[in-house]
Structures are given as C-alpha cells and as structure tokens.
C-alpha cells in the first residue's frame, strides 16, 4: 500500500463522510445514480434531487419501466439533461440484457450510455468493493497537487499520466474507503481555491505544498470565449390558466424537455404574435435572463401573453398544460424561473 493511500484511508476512518444518502445501505445501483448526478454538480445540490429520484426509482426495474418525460421531470433543475436520458437507456439495457442486475465488469459498465471509466470505477469500488481506479475532478486535483503534475489537466497526455498514477496508488484492500477518501479530501480540503493544506492528511509528502505552488495547480489550457445566442420566448397562458409549451424533440441540450414557444429571431416571434386571436393581453414584455451552457451563453427575452379567446397551435410538439401538470414534465431551469416569476 502506498503512503498516499495509507494516509487517505487513515484520515477517512476519522474524518471522512459516511452519512451521505447514497452511502446508507448502499448498493451498486445507488452508487451509479449518485455518481451520475455528481458529475458537474456539487454534493449539497445533488442531495435533494437524489432523495426525490431514489424514492421514485428505488431500483433498476422501476427506472427502466419509466419513460423519458417522467425521468426528466425528476431531473429538472440539475442540468446536463443527457445524463438523465442516459440513465434511462442504461437501466433498460441492464433490465433486458442482464436480468436487472448491475454487471461487476469494468469493460461492460463502460459500454453503457453515460458511464465513463471513472464512473465505472466508482461503481465497482464503492458498490461492489472491487479494486478499480477513479479519476473524477476531486481525485484529479489531489493527485495533480500531490505529485506536482504541471502539464494542463485537460490534455490527453496528462489524463493518461493521471490514470497511471491512480492505478499505481490503488490499494489491494479497502479500495472503497480509499476511493471515498480521495473524493472527500478533494471536495472538503484540497479545494480549487484556498485549499486547507494544514488539515490535509497528505500535506507532509505533497510536492506542490513543499514548493508553495498548490494554488497554481491544476493548470488548464486557456479557455476560448463562449459565443452568445439569442432566444425569444413567448409565455402564452389561455383563459383556463393553461400554459402552452413545446417539446424539444430535436437534438440538443434540452432534448426531450418542455420549453416556452421559442424563436431565434425577434421578427419570427412578432410574426407568431400576429397569428394570435385579437384582444390578447400583454402581461409583461422584456423579461430577460441569461443561461450558460458548456459551449455557449444564452440571452433569453421573454414576453408574457394572456389569451382571452380559444387558441390552438396544432403543431404536434406543442401542448397546453395546467399548473399542476407542470410538476410532472421535464422543464429546463430557465423555464422554471420564468414560471415562478409569473405565478
């Protein structure tokens, strides 16, 4: 056992997190759901979503037998919605091809939608207690600083080097404790900014700390500026208090979710307004919000309209929903923000 893994395991026995919801009566399914939710998302943000999701879908069969619209409704607000869609796809594969039993083979797990090498390693290590490396963001940061890896972390050669380091330091026993420990140290102590080095169990052998460069690592390649796209929404409410939404059937970040009727050009929204029954009521104009994705930014301009006469948009992807029904469908976070504003 390396000194790194030994110190991490000893630290975890005294200070590590042991009462997170997915650690209680844990199993490979719970580990899988939590690991996918924790991708790009903080623990405290994930907890309420996890509890709600696991209460609805306590096992593989309950998830596999659901539908995309319902699953996304339980994912609404977490972002990166392809994660939710991939959970459903993988649950169905496990149900149909593996008798609803999560495989304990690294290669098989990696072949499933949405499960990469690190997530597969976490499922094996934490769920099955089988020796397997992980390399999530927290583990990367710990290893980069401990061994003073100076190359940008987002280079392929750096990733390969870190996987080698992760595998070399993986203990033969207590791999589940080691895995949780390195994630905990990265999350609680070896943080991106202002790491608490004095509380770190690795500080005595940490090369970056010795050379006082821990705040400079990990390095990343310079980021390109994100382009900005415009989006013009119409929040249409009819005389019955129902909201008109359209389903994003085309591929994209909001695929399968329900949004307001949207247009990329202001003139297109004005043309649509001209087709509405006369006598509609303008509730609010110029309600603006911004939303950031991984590759671009979105400037959203929303107009709220109350329609006092019967109106039906016969496009197959549009439907009227009453307020209660909105809780059962997948909505992007900006849609929920506008709805909360308009209530």
C-alpha positions as CSV (number, residue, x, y, z in Angstrom):
1,X,0.0,0.0,0.0
2,X,1.4,3.4,-1.0
3,X,1.9,6.1,1.6
4,X,-0.7,8.2,-0.2
5,X,-3.4,5.5,0.0
6,X,-2.5,4.6,3.6
7,X,-2.8,8.2,4.8
8,X,-6.1,8.7,3.0
9,X,-7.6,5.6,4.5
10,X,-6.5,6.5,8.0
11,X,-7.9,10.0,7.5
12,X,-11.2,8.7,6.3
13,X,-11.7,6.5,9.3
14,X,-11.8,9.5,11.5
15,X,-12.9,12.4,9.3
16,X,-14.4,11.1,6.1
17,X,-18.1,11.4,5.1
18,X,-20.1,8.3,6.0
19,X,-23.7,9.5,6.1
20,X,-24.4,10.8,2.6
21,X,-27.8,9.4,1.4
22,X,-26.2,7.1,-1.2
23,X,-23.8,5.7,1.5
24,X,-26.7,4.5,3.7
25,X,-27.5,0.8,2.9
26,X,-25.5,1.4,-0.3
27,X,-25.5,-0.8,-3.4
28,X,-24.2,-0.6,-6.9
29,X,-27.4,1.0,-8.2
30,X,-27.4,3.8,-5.6
31,X,-23.7,4.4,-6.3
32,X,-24.4,4.7,-10.1
33,X,-27.3,7.2,-9.6
34,X,-25.3,9.3,-7.2
35,X,-22.1,9.3,-9.3
36,X,-24.0,10.4,-12.5
37,X,-25.8,13.2,-10.5
38,X,-22.5,14.3,-9.0
39,X,-20.9,14.9,-12.5
40,X,-20.5,18.7,-12.8
41,X,-22.7,19.2,-9.7
42,X,-21.9,19.9,-6.0
43,X,-22.9,17.4,-3.3
44,X,-25.3,19.7,-1.5
45,X,-27.1,20.5,-4.7
46,X,-27.4,16.8,-5.5
47,X,-28.8,15.6,-2.2
48,X,-32.4,16.7,-2.6
49,X,-32.5,15.6,-6.2
50,X,-31.1,12.2,-5.3
51,X,-33.6,11.6,-2.5
52,X,-36.5,12.5,-4.7
53,X,-35.2,10.4,-7.6
54,X,-34.4,7.3,-5.5
55,X,-37.7,7.5,-3.8
56,X,-39.4,7.4,-7.2
57,X,-37.0,4.9,-8.7
58,X,-35.6,2.7,-5.9
59,X,-34.1,0.1,-8.2
60,X,-33.2,-0.7,-11.8
61,X,-36.6,-2.1,-12.8
62,X,-38.6,0.9,-11.5
63,X,-36.3,3.2,-13.6
64,X,-36.3,1.0,-16.7
65,X,-40.1,0.8,-16.7
66,X,-40.5,4.6,-16.6
67,X,-40.5,6.9,-19.6
68,X,-38.2,9.7,-20.7
69,X,-40.6,12.5,-20.0
70,X,-41.2,11.4,-16.4
71,X,-37.5,10.7,-15.7
72,X,-36.6,14.2,-17.0
73,X,-39.2,15.7,-14.7
74,X,-37.3,14.3,-11.8
75,X,-34.1,15.7,-13.3
76,X,-35.4,19.2,-13.9
77,X,-33.0,21.8,-12.5
78,X,-29.9,19.5,-12.4
79,X,-28.8,20.4,-15.9
80,X,-26.8,18.4,-18.4
81,X,-30.0,16.5,-19.2
82,X,-28.3,13.9,-21.4
83,X,-27.3,12.4,-18.0
84,X,-31.0,11.7,-17.2
85,X,-31.7,10.3,-20.6
86,X,-28.6,8.0,-20.4
87,X,-29.7,6.7,-17.0
88,X,-33.0,5.5,-18.6
89,X,-31.2,4.0,-21.6
90,X,-28.7,2.1,-19.4
91,X,-31.4,0.9,-16.9
92,X,-33.3,-0.6,-19.9
93,X,-30.2,-2.4,-21.2
94,X,-29.5,-3.8,-17.7
95,X,-33.1,-5.0,-17.4
96,X,-33.3,-6.5,-20.9
97,X,-29.8,-7.9,-21.2
98,X,-28.5,-8.5,-17.7
99,X,-31.6,-9.6,-15.8
100,X,-31.9,-6.3,-13.9
101,X,-28.5,-7.0,-12.2
102,X,-25.8,-4.4,-12.4
103,X,-22.7,-6.0,-14.0
104,X,-19.5,-6.1,-12.0
105,X,-17.2,-5.9,-15.1
106,X,-15.4,-2.6,-15.8
107,X,-15.5,-3.0,-19.6
108,X,-19.2,-3.9,-19.6
109,X,-20.0,-0.9,-17.4
110,X,-18.0,1.4,-19.6
111,X,-20.0,0.2,-22.6
112,X,-23.3,1.6,-21.2
113,X,-24.6,5.1,-22.1
114,X,-23.3,7.8,-19.8
115,X,-20.9,5.6,-17.8
116,X,-17.2,6.5,-18.4
117,X,-14.1,4.9,-16.9
118,X,-14.2,6.9,-13.6
119,X,-17.9,6.3,-13.0
120,X,-17.5,2.6,-13.8
121,X,-14.6,2.6,-11.3
122,X,-16.7,4.2,-8.6
123,X,-19.5,1.7,-9.1
124,X,-17.0,-1.2,-8.8
125,X,-15.1,0.3,-5.9
126,X,-17.9,1.8,-3.8
127,X,-20.8,-0.5,-4.9
128,X,-19.1,-3.9,-5.3
129,X,-15.9,-3.3,-3.2
130,X,-13.9,-4.4,-6.2
131,X,-10.5,-2.8,-6.8
132,X,-10.9,-0.2,-9.6
133,X,-9.4,3.3,-10.0
134,X,-11.4,6.5,-10.3
135,X,-10.4,9.9,-11.7
136,X,-13.2,12.4,-11.0
137,X,-12.4,16.1,-10.7
138,X,-11.7,15.9,-7.0
139,X,-9.3,12.9,-7.3
140,X,-7.5,14.6,-10.2
141,X,-6.9,17.7,-8.2
142,X,-5.4,15.7,-5.2
143,X,-3.1,13.7,-7.5
144,X,-2.0,16.7,-9.5
145,X,-1.0,18.7,-6.4
146,X,0.5,15.7,-4.5
147,X,2.7,14.7,-7.4
148,X,3.1,18.2,-8.8
149,X,1.8,17.5,-12.3
150,X,2.4,20.7,-14.1
151,X,1.0,20.0,-17.6
152,X,-2.5,21.3,-18.3
153,X,-5.1,18.9,-16.8
154,X,-7.2,18.9,-19.9
155,X,-4.5,17.5,-22.2
156,X,-4.8,13.8,-23.3
157,X,-1.3,13.0,-22.2
158,X,-2.0,14.5,-18.7
159,X,-5.1,12.4,-18.4
160,X,-3.2,9.3,-19.3
161,X,-0.5,10.1,-16.8
162,X,-3.0,10.6,-14.0
163,X,-4.8,7.3,-14.8
164,X,-1.4,5.6,-14.4
165,X,-0.8,7.4,-11.1
166,X,-4.3,6.5,-9.9
167,X,-3.8,2.8,-10.7
168,X,-0.4,2.7,-9.1
169,X,-1.7,4.1,-5.8
170,X,-4.9,1.9,-5.6
171,X,-4.7,-0.3,-2.5
172,X,-5.4,-4.1,-2.7
173,X,-7.7,-3.9,0.3
174,X,-10.2,-1.2,1.5
175,X,-10.4,0.2,-2.0
176,X,-13.9,1.5,-1.3
177,X,-12.6,3.5,1.7
178,X,-9.7,4.8,-0.4
179,X,-12.0,5.9,-3.2
180,X,-14.3,7.7,-0.9
181,X,-11.4,9.3,0.9
182,X,-9.7,10.8,-2.1
183,X,-13.0,12.2,-3.3
184,X,-13.7,13.6,0.2
185,X,-10.2,15.2,0.5
186,X,-10.6,16.8,-2.9
187,X,-14.0,18.1,-2.1
188,X,-13.5,19.2,1.5
189,X,-9.8,20.1,1.8
190,X,-7.9,20.2,-1.5
191,X,-10.4,22.6,-2.9
192,X,-10.0,24.5,-6.2
193,X,-9.4,27.8,-4.4
194,X,-7.8,28.3,-1.0
195,X,-7.0,24.6,-0.2
196,X,-6.9,23.9,3.5
197,X,-3.4,22.3,3.4
198,X,-3.0,22.3,7.2
199,X,-5.9,19.9,7.6
200,X,-4.8,17.6,4.7
201,X,-3.6,14.1,5.6
202,X,-1.2,14.3,2.6
203,X,0.5,17.6,3.4
204,X,3.8,16.1,4.5
205,X,4.6,14.5,1.2
206,X,2.7,16.9,-1.1
207,X,5.3,18.3,-3.6
208,X,3.1,21.3,-4.5
209,X,2.8,22.3,-0.9
210,X,6.5,22.0,-0.3
211,X,7.2,24.2,-3.3
212,X,4.3,26.5,-2.5
213,X,2.6,26.2,-5.8
214,X,-0.6,24.4,-4.7
215,X,-2.7,27.5,-5.6
216,X,-1.3,27.4,-9.1
217,X,-2.4,23.8,-9.8
218,X,-4.1,22.2,-11.6
219,X,-3.4,24.2,-14.8
220,X,-5.8,24.3,-17.7
221,X,-5.4,25.3,-21.3
222,X,-6.6,28.9,-21.9
223,X,-10.4,29.0,-22.4
224,X,-11.9,30.3,-25.6
225,X,-14.6,32.9,-25.1
226,X,-18.1,31.4,-25.4
227,X,-20.4,32.7,-28.1
228,X,-23.7,34.2,-27.2
229,X,-27.0,33.2,-28.8
230,X,-30.3,35.0,-28.6
231,X,-33.6,33.2,-27.8
232,X,-37.1,34.8,-27.8
233,X,-39.7,33.1,-25.8
234,X,-43.5,33.6,-25.6
235,X,-45.2,32.5,-22.4
236,X,-48.7,32.0,-23.6
237,X,-51.5,31.5,-21.0
238,X,-55.1,30.8,-22.0
239,X,-58.3,31.7,-20.3
240,X,-58.2,28.5,-18.4
241,X,-54.8,29.3,-16.9
242,X,-53.0,26.7,-19.0
243,X,-49.5,27.3,-20.4
244,X,-48.5,26.5,-24.0
245,X,-45.3,24.6,-24.1
246,X,-43.3,22.9,-26.9
247,X,-41.3,19.8,-26.7
248,X,-37.7,20.0,-27.8
249,X,-37.6,16.9,-30.0
250,X,-34.5,18.0,-31.9
251,X,-31.1,17.0,-30.5
252,X,-29.5,19.5,-28.2
253,X,-29.0,20.4,-24.5
254,X,-32.8,20.5,-23.9
255,X,-33.7,17.5,-26.0
256,X,-36.9,15.9,-24.6
257,X,-37.7,18.8,-22.3
258,X,-40.6,21.2,-22.5
259,X,-40.0,24.9,-23.1
260,X,-42.0,28.0,-24.0
261,X,-42.7,28.6,-27.6
262,X,-39.3,29.9,-28.8
263,X,-37.7,31.7,-31.7
264,X,-34.2,32.5,-32.7
265,X,-35.2,35.8,-34.4
266,X,-37.3,38.6,-32.9
267,X,-39.2,39.0,-36.1
268,X,-40.3,35.4,-36.0
269,X,-41.8,35.9,-32.6
270,X,-43.6,39.0,-33.8
271,X,-44.9,37.0,-36.8
272,X,-46.3,34.4,-34.4
273,X,-47.9,37.1,-32.3
274,X,-49.8,38.3,-35.3
275,X,-51.5,34.9,-35.6
276,X,-52.9,35.0,-32.1
277,X,-56.6,35.9,-31.6
278,X,-57.2,39.6,-31.3
279,X,-57.7,41.0,-27.9
280,X,-54.9,39.2,-26.2
281,X,-53.5,40.8,-23.1
282,X,-49.8,41.7,-22.8
283,X,-48.8,40.9,-19.2
284,X,-45.1,41.6,-19.3
285,X,-42.6,42.4,-22.1
286,X,-38.8,42.3,-22.0
287,X,-38.4,39.8,-19.1
288,X,-34.7,38.9,-19.6
289,X,-32.5,36.2,-18.2
290,X,-29.2,34.6,-19.1
291,X,-28.2,31.0,-19.1
292,X,-24.8,29.4,-19.6
293,X,-24.0,26.1,-21.2
294,X,-20.6,24.4,-21.5
295,X,-20.1,25.8,-25.0
296,X,-22.2,28.9,-25.3
297,X,-24.2,31.5,-23.5
298,X,-27.9,32.2,-24.0
299,X,-29.6,35.6,-23.8
300,X,-33.3,35.0,-23.3
301,X,-36.0,37.6,-23.9
302,X,-39.5,36.6,-22.7
303,X,-42.9,38.1,-23.4
304,X,-45.9,37.1,-21.2
305,X,-49.3,37.0,-23.0
306,X,-52.8,36.2,-21.7
307,X,-55.1,34.9,-24.5
308,X,-58.7,35.5,-23.8
309,X,-60.2,33.5,-26.7
310,X,-59.8,29.9,-27.8
311,X,-56.5,29.3,-29.5
312,X,-54.9,26.0,-30.6
313,X,-51.4,25.6,-32.1
314,X,-51.8,22.3,-34.0
315,X,-48.1,21.5,-34.2
316,X,-47.5,18.0,-32.8
317,X,-44.8,19.2,-30.5
318,X,-47.0,21.8,-28.6
319,X,-49.4,21.2,-25.8
320,X,-51.4,23.2,-23.2
321,X,-50.5,22.3,-19.6
322,X,-52.3,23.4,-16.4
323,X,-50.1,24.4,-13.5
324,X,-50.3,21.1,-11.6
325,X,-49.3,19.1,-14.7
326,X,-46.1,21.2,-15.0
327,X,-44.6,19.3,-12.0
328,X,-44.8,16.0,-13.9
329,X,-42.8,17.1,-17.0
330,X,-39.2,17.9,-17.7
331,X,-38.5,21.7,-17.6
332,X,-35.2,23.5,-18.1
333,X,-34.1,25.7,-15.2
334,X,-34.8,29.0,-17.1
335,X,-38.4,27.9,-17.8
336,X,-39.0,27.2,-14.1
337,X,-37.5,30.6,-13.2
338,X,-39.9,32.4,-15.6
339,X,-42.9,30.3,-14.4
340,X,-42.0,31.2,-10.7
341,X,-41.8,34.8,-11.7
342,X,-45.2,34.8,-13.5
343,X,-47.2,32.9,-10.8
